[in-house]
């Protein structure tokens, strides 16, 4: 194997290895875990920042226009398809995947669960995304998708009083799929699993 090719191959292995050992950290920013101790069921709400950050782009709108043009150069029409799915995939795929993975975890038969539009739930959890980075996947370079989110929890009848909120959580997908939206969905899956483990271990006795 030529030296240059070998160097590129080794670099790819290092990048892959570094991504595989990443883990989420949930630091408390507001309130305390004690304030939500024993809660096993949440109504869940997903929010996205009005000024959602996309690294290397000035705004979400400029990202959509420029990235769609880039995709159209490879396959005519794929750019418009990408733009159309940018918002609908949130409720169609990303949020259901988070919920599925969150609800799958249990600790010694104790389990925290979430669901949308639970009108009789005393507590509400908000997952607010402020950054989405698509990542990349090709023969020479693989980079996981990345999210920045804040989790907050309040009594459903008193949303102004936050019982618990995390600091900004940095979330990475697991593996760099060739499909842009698969990488993002994987990141929400990782967030769901990680947050469920965190709450199960820290708030259920």
C-alpha positions, 0 to 999 in steps of 0.5 A: 500500500502506498504511503499516502494511501496508508496515511489516509486510511490510518486517519480514517480509522482514528476518526472512526475510533474517536467517534465510537467512544463518545458519550453524552454528558447531562449537567444540571443547569436549573433545579435538581434531579431530586425535584423530579425524583420518582416521576415515571411518565412525561408528556413530551414536547419537541422544540427547535430554535427559531435561529437554528444553528447549522455549522459553517452556514450563516442561517438555516435558510442559507444552509437549505438553499446551498445544500440543495444546490450541492445535492442537485449537482449530483442528482437533479431534483434531489435538492428540492426533495431534501428541502421538503423533508428537512421539516417534516422528518422531525415529526415523521422520523426524528421525534418518534425514534427518540421516543422509541429508544427512550421508552425501550430502556428499563433499569431493574424493571423500573422505567421512565416513559414519554409520549406526545399529547398526554393530557393527564400527565402531571409533568412535561419534558421539553427537548429543545434543539438549537443546533443540527450538524449533518456530518458526512460519509464518503470513502475518505471521510466519515463524520457523525451528525451532531445535535446541541439540545437542552432538556427541561422539565416542569409541572404541566400546569405550571410551565413557568416553573422549571423543576429541572433543566440540563446545560447544553447537551452535545449529542453525536450519532452512532456511526456515519450512515451514507444518508444525511437524514439517517445520521440525524435520526441516529443522533436523536436515537442516541439522545433518547437512550442516553437521557432515559438511562440518565433519568432512570439511574438518577431519579428512580430509587 
